[in-house]
Amino acid sequence: MNAEEHIRRLSHIAIKSRDLLPEQSGIYYVIDEKSIIWYIGQAKNLRSRWAGDSHHRFYQLQKQRKKQFTIYYELVAELQLDAIERQRIEQYSPQLNGTKVKIKKLHPTETLLRETLVILAPYSFVLGIESPRKEDLKLIEDSVFWQDEWRVQKAVLPLKVIHVCINLNELGEAIKDQDWLSMCRFLKKVFRKRSNYSDNWACKGKISYEYSGMFFLRRLLVNGVAIEVYVTNQEAVALIEHYELIQLSGVKIRSVNDLSLAVIKNKCQLRVVGMYAYSEPQNQLYDQYRRSAIARLSPYKEDLVKLLFNEDLDTSKLQIFSIERKTKEENNAVFLQG
């Protein structure tokens, strides 16, 4: 039923600003832009009732993406809440009152990591593992100086970091298109944000003219470790002579062996746009800093991501998907921000 005039005159706030609700008891009405009442409820503390995503109907309201919801409320003494709520529901018969509560199923972050690895493992390898960055004060100081704060964000500092590289040559062959922008589209789909997971891959780069059309490093914090994924070019991959087959989060993947990692430490550098073979430095101090990030790595020998939930994976849905060719104009518009 539509809200009557006396309800529309009540105090109200957009649902996205629900943290501004008063900390008082009352009856609330969730109403859309067409004045249709979707839900009526009561709360001893209106703000607490709607804190974060805690309201039991919030997921259902979120699914109505084309609707703009507003919370109208009237302040009511606690002793009167039950009676007035019952009266209002009988009077207006809201859309959701009395219907089954739909709960949003969240998959654990480890499931997202495993699904990503199932897709990328054939064209990727583990470069190594890095000890917690909080132990390296020089790295922290240099990262801030060179404006690479992504390396030393607070959440990642105390964690071990597992480095995963995507071999662009192998990826290009797999999707039957060596075009860089086609690979960008593919990777953008792989790392897209998903609403039904506890956490998502975070993109650590920023769009600028210099880096337009680039793939930036992705990071995922899962079960006490950080995973960082970035691309690498053929010159860097050519330095690797041997791999070992290991597991990461229970998924089989190659890992660079000790000798090859030692070579990479001497000849490669790591930036937010990927790992590249070392060339003549334009700025010796900056190049030395970028090489020091790789110098901190140790060979990855055992699976350090312990599975806490171990959900079943439907691998049939994780197969390589075809990438349609785009027009030249569309290709030029592809940017990977995350």
N, C-alpha and C positions, 0 to 999 in steps of 0.2 A: 504494500500500500504506500501511497505517496505521503510525505510528511505534510502535516497541516501547518497553517501559518504560525501558530503559537510555538511549534517546534523549531521552525526556521528562524524564529526570533531568539532562540536560546544562544548562549555562548557556544562557540565552535572553533575548531582548529583542524587544519589539513592533516590527514593521517600520517603524512611523511614528517610532520612536526609534532607528533604525539608526545614527545618528551617534554613539551611545554604545557601539558595538561596540569591542572591543579592537584595538589596532594590532599584532596578532600574526598569524602564519600559522595556518591551520586549515581544517577542513571545516565547511561550514554546511548546514543543512537548513531549508527554508522549509515550514512546517507550518500548516495551518488549524485552526480551533477544534474540528474533529472528529478531529484528530490524523492527517489525511491528508497525506502528504508530497507536496508539489508540485514541489520542485526540490532537488537536491543539487549543490553546487559546492565549489570550493576557492579559497583566496585566500592570497597571501603577506602581505597586510595586510587583515584583515577589514573594518576601518572604511573604508579607501580603496575597497575593492571595491564597497561599498554607498553611497558618498558621493553625496549629492543623488539625481538620477534616473538615474545613469550605468549602473546594472546593466542588462545586455541583456535581462533578463526582467522588469524592473520594470513596463513598460507592460502586459504580459500579466497580471501580478498585479493591477495597478490596475483592469483591466477587470472583475475579479471583485468587484464592489462589495459583494456580500452576505457576502463572506468576511473573516475577521479573521486575518491572517497573523502568525506569530511566527517569528523566526530563531533556531534552536537552533544551537549551535556547539561543536566540540571543538578544542582547540588541538593542532596537529600540526606537527612539524618540516617544513621546506620540502622536504627530500629525500624525505619519505614521502608528500607530497600526492598525486602522480599515482596511486600504487598504492592508497592508501586510498580516494580518490575513486572510482576504477574499481570497487573492491570493493563500496562502499556503493551505487553506482548499480545494479550487477548484483543486489545483494541486495534492494533495495527498489523498483526500477522506478518512479521518481517520475513524476508526471503530465506534466511539461514536458520533462524530459531526453530528447533525441533528436527533439523536435518542432521545426518551423520557427520561428525567432525572428520574432515580429511586431513591426515597428518602427512607432512612432507617427509619423504624418506630420504635421509642423508646417507650417502656412501662415505666411508672413511677415506681419508687422504691417501692411505696406502693403496687403496683400490685404483684411484686415479693414476698413481705412479705406475702400478703394474700394467694398467691398460695402455699408458703412454709407451712403456718399454716394449710391450708386445708389438706395437706398431713400428717402433723405431729401432729395436735391437738389431735387425738384419743389416742396417746401414749405419750403426753406431758402435762405439766402444767406450769403455771406462778408461779415462786417462790416468786417474790416480785418486788418492784421498789426501785431504789437507787437514792438518791439525787445527783446533779452534783458533780463529784469528785474534781473539782477545789476548792470546799469549805473545803476539808479535806487535809490540808497541810501535816499532818502526813502520810496519805495514799500515797500521792505523793512521799514524801521522802522515805518511806519504799519500795515502788514499784521500785524506781530507785535503791535503795540499794540491793534489792533481785533480780535485773535484770528481773523484771516483767513489763517492760515498756509498754507492751500491755495494761495494766490497765489505763495508764495515757497518752496515745497518745493525741496530741493536739486537734484533731477533736472531741474526746469524752469527754474531760474534762468539757465543759460547759453544757453538756446535761444530762437529767435524763436518767437512764438506766433501761430498763425492762429486767428481768432475766427469761429465759424460760429453763426448764429442760426436757430432753428426758428420759423417763422411759425405760431402756434397756430391762427389763423383758417383758413389754407390747409390745415393738417393736419386740422382738424375737418371741413372740407368734403370732403376726400379720403376719410376713413373714414366719411363720412355720419353722423357723430355728434359734435355740438358739446360733448357732456358731457366735462368735464375728466378725470374718472376713466377714461373710455374711452381718451382720448388718453394718459393715464399708462400704462395697460396696454400700449398699442401701443409707446410709447417704451421701456418696460421690456424688451419683447421684442427691440427693435432693439439695445439696448445690453447684452443679457444676456452673461454670461461664457461663453466657449467654450474648451473644453480643447485644441482642436487648432490654436490660433494662438500665435505666439511671445509675444504680449502681448495684453492686453485693455483695453477702456475702463475707466478708474478713475472711480468716483463720488467727488466732492469734498465732498458734504454729509453731515451727520449727522442722524439722525432725532431729532426732539424734538417736544414737543406743538405748538409754534408752526409747525413745518414738516411736520407729518404730511400725507401725500398730495401732496407737492410733487415736482417733477422737479428734481434737482440737476445742476449743471454736470458734464459728463463730459470727461475728458482722455485723450488718447492720444499717446504719444511715438513718433514714426516718422521714420526716415531723417534724423535731425538737426534736426527741428522738433517743436513741440508743437501739437496741435490741441485747442482747447477748444470744446465745443458746449453751448449753453444755449438756453432758450426766450425768446421776447419777446412782448409783448402788442400789441394793435391800436394803442394810443396811440403806441407807439414806431415801429411799422411805418408809420403814417400820416405820419411825418416824412420818409420816404424817397420822393423823387420820381423818381429814375432809378437803374437798375441797368446794369451791363455784364456780358456773358456771358464768363466766363473758364473756366479749368480748374483743378481741385484734384486732385492725384494722378491726372491723366488723365481725371477725370470732369467733365462740363460742369455748371456751377453759376453762379448769379447772384452778382454782387459789387456792393456799394454804391459809387456813384461819389463823386468828390471832394466835390462840393457837398453831397450828402446826408449824407455822413460828417461834414462840418463842422457841420451842423445837429444831428446826433445827439450830437456831442461837447458841445454847449452845453445839451442838453435831456434827456439820459438818464444813467442810472447803472447800474453793473453790480454785482450781488450773486451769491452762489452759487446762488440760485434763479432767476436770469435777468436780462435787461436790461429796464429799465422807464423810461418817460418820467418826467422829474423833476417832483416836486411840492413843495409847501411843506415845507421841512426840519423834522424834529422835533429833530434834532441837527445843527447846521450843519457842525461839523467832520467828523462821520462821513459826511454826505452829500457833502461836498467830496471826501473821500477816495474814495468810491465813484465819483464822476464822474471823478476823476483817472485811474482805471484805463482808462476809455474815451478820455480825452484823449491817451493815449500811442499810439493807433492811427494807422496810415497806410493809405491805400487799397491794396487788394490787386490787383495788375495782372497778375502772371505766376505760373505754376505753380512753387511752390518745393519741392514734394515730388517729388523725382526718383525714378523707379521703378527699383529695383535688380533686382527679380525679374520683374515684369510677368506674373504668372500669368494664365491665361485665366479669365474670370469666366463662370459659368453664370447669366446674368441672369434666366433663366426661374424660378429658385428664389428670386429676390429681389423678386418682385412683392408689391404690397400684399396682406397677408393679412387676411381678415375678422376682426372683433373681435366675439365673441359678447357679447350683453348679459348682465350679471350681475344678481343680485338686489340689492336695496338693502343688505342686510346684507353681501354680498360686496364691494360698492362701497366701503362704509365701511371695509373691512379692507385696502384697497389702499394700500400705502406703497411708495415708490420708494427703496430703499436701494442697489440696484445688484445 
